[in-house]
Each structure stands twice: as C-alpha cells, then as structure tokens.
Amino acid sequence: MNCNKFLMISVLLGELCSAQNYFELSNVSQNFNVVVNVEACFENKCSGKTTVDLYDKNTMKKYQTFFSNDFYLDLNENQKPKFDSLKNSVVFDDFNFDGAEDIAIRNGNSKYENPFYEVYLNDAAKQQLILNDELTNLVRSNSGMFKADAERRRIVTYLKEGCCWNLTSEYIFVPERELLKVLEFEEDTRDPEKVKTVKREFIDYKWFAKTTIYPRERYFKENENTERN
C-alpha cells in the first residue's frame, strides 16, 4: 500500500502506519473506510489474527473495531490486496433489507472447507454493527457466503456435496421471528442417465414438494439455453 497516503489519514485518525501488514480498504463500502491489520504476510498473501477497523467516511472518526482469528487476503504484484479477494474477505451489503449497510468478515473456513464469515447487522438504535448468530450459522452450515437478493428480499444459500448434488435454499425475514425458510431446490445429477430435481415450497404455512426426473442430456441442454437467454 501507499504508506505515505495511509500515514496522512492515520494522523487524522490517531493511528500509526508501522508495517506493511496494514491495509486501507477504501472502495468496499459506501459509508466506511476500512483498515485491516493482519498478523502475517508472506509473498502474495496475508492471513492469521486480524483487526478490522471501520472509519466513518464523513467524519473520519473510528466507528467500530472487529476481530478475526483467521482472516485471509490475496495480494497482487504491488503487495496490495487483490480487489476480488478484498470483496471476499470484508463483505458489505444490506443483508436484512432494512436500508442500512451490514458487514460480513471472513474468519476461517466452514466445516465444508468453504470461507466462513461472521455476519454483523446494523443496529440503528445502538449505532453499532451487532453479531447476528442466525445469519452466521447459516454461513457455517452451507457452502460459503449466502446471497442477499434485494429485489426479492430473500437470503439465498447454496450447499454442495461432492460433484453431483446441490441444494439451493431461500429465506425471508419475518418480523419478531428472524429467518423463515420458504423454498428448497434440490438437484441430483449422480445418475449417469437422468437428473432428479425436488422443489419444495412453503405456502400458506404448509410445505409442498414436486419431484421431476429428466433425461440427463435434455436437462443440461435446457439449462444451457436458459443461461444463455
């Protein structure tokens, strides 16, 4: 990183630029500048215990500090964080669709060896980002970070086992109840000649399931045409 630039900002913020393990992440959030201090950097990556500091872009004051025991960043040839790696290590989005920016911070891997995140929701009353156990556990039990579908106001998770079985699940936020699962789509391609799908939907307080068997060649051809369109 540009230590001189960081030093100028650090003086304003009351911080010190002391090592190349400090990185300023200024383009990952609408409201915050982010400074991470990673425990160890070797060659083209940084990992280990990390502090993540958020600074309000308007006031330049520190807003909040987070801790990760197992953070990770890929570096480019200039020893700066790669943008794709950056987006995958500190994720900003409106996860509960209330209009406020939330954050997910990488902290190791889930049991399926996918990146694990701790998810914090913006609490307007407390003016803090608060750890949300339900969304954090959702990451832990699936294959990586979920997707926040703002248009449909749904949280979408993906679970993959081996090469040939996938499960997509969708959740909505219910007032005073948090998350409610409303859809599952299971795709099983283990059979060499056919594909089995099961769609389960929660409608009017009941689950309805539809199982469909496709010839393998037809299924993948239809999916390919759908993706192109």
Secondary structure, 3 states (H helix, E strand, C coil): CCHHHHHHHHHHHCCCCCCCCEEEECCCCCCEEEEEEEEEEECCEEEEEEEEEEEECCCCCEEEEEEEEEEEEEECCCCCECHHHHHHHEEEECCCCCCCCEEEEEEEECCCCCEEEEEEEEECCCCEEEECHHHHHHHHCCCCCCEEECCCCEEEEEEEECCCEEEEEEEEEECCCEEEEEEEEEEECCCCCEEEEEEEEEECCEEEEEEEEEEHHHHHHHHHHHHHC
